[in-house]
Amino acid sequence: MTMLRIPGKFDPNYWVSALHRLDPGLKIDVWPDVKDNHAIQFATVWSYPSGELLKYPNLKCISSLGAGVDHIFNDSARPPGVPIVRIVDKNLVRDMSQYIIWAVLNHTRALDEYRRSQARSLWTPRALKSLPQIGIMGLGQLGADAAIKLHNLGFSVSGWSNTPKNIPGITCFAGDKQQNAFLNQTDVLICLLPLTSQTRHILNRKTFSQLKKGAYLINVARGGHLLEEDLLAALDNHTLSGACLDVFNTEPLPSTHPFWQHPAIKITPHISSVTDPTSAVNQIFENYRRALAGEPLLNRVDVERGY
Ligand code: GLV
């Protein structure tokens, strides 16, 4: 039995070691060093060349190394009918919520301004502004956890999702019909949606104009959700007051990109939540076992929905 792992963002050595701790005899090929294409039954992937997976005729499962699967759906030449699974992991959820809490507090407590004051040895206390209304787009595993944790910190939180959700303490909006009502009351917009053809460029000029004046944007989902030129325009005309971005259309963000030097944009290099091999490897191994045994897979993605 052989597993194929296609490296990209993730260092393959960590994954190979973590998998070998579970089964020292497991045969793992690290792409592109694949000895026998016919022996590959399970591929665990991040970014990979389109069409690559068609070369493995006995593939039984495609497993994303992250929570997102857009990199797999972007491959228009992937083997039809091979099930796709993704990572649902408590550490991934925890880390994302921690990042979001940091980004929200950094904004609401004006911590960047204190940093600038400190650089000039200035003691400049500021009155606390009234707490913003937080709006989370996407109430899956990640969005729901962030919503509950922000609510527990005393924020008023609402969420918007494709299908109706019921989360105690959170005002839940759903579907196209309720999108305006959700945006109209939001001061801090957090994007945690899956990237699909419906959600691509959902963070655009029109969306920004429906938020409360001077709203703040946090994008921790995918760069493809954001129309970058619309963000720059919304910051210039003060529709938005700032943005914290962890994901970008092109990663790494090119050094000449205008976001880098923009005073109202905070940038992190796609680190809000990165899959931890020691934690996530159990479900990959379990899915490998299930795929070979023909048993139902964990965290299977709905190919029609795209997430
Ligand atoms: C990271 O971006 C992931 O999809 O897990």
Residues whose N, C-alpha, C, O or C-beta is under 5 A from the ligand:
A	BS01	GLV	G66 A67 G68 S273
